[in-house]
Amino acid sequence: MISDVTLSALANWLGSLTMVLIVLYHALSVNAKRNQENAARLANNAQASR
């Protein structure tokens, strides 16, 4: 049987891992949106300069 201490350590570790993954996901999604906007802006500038 799993002890209370082991269970609480596992729960804390999984909770911390979940929070790190959530922050990483949000950081990547925000940067992906900005990268798409910058790519579209650069494409428009390239077409306008021709």
Sequence and secondary structure as in RCSB ss.txt:
>XXXX:A:sequence
MISDVTLSALANWLGSLTMVLIVLYHALSVNAKRNQENAARLANNAQASR
>XXXX:A:secstr
   HHHHHHHHHHHHHHHHHHHHHHHHHHHHHHHHHHHHHHHHHHHHHT 
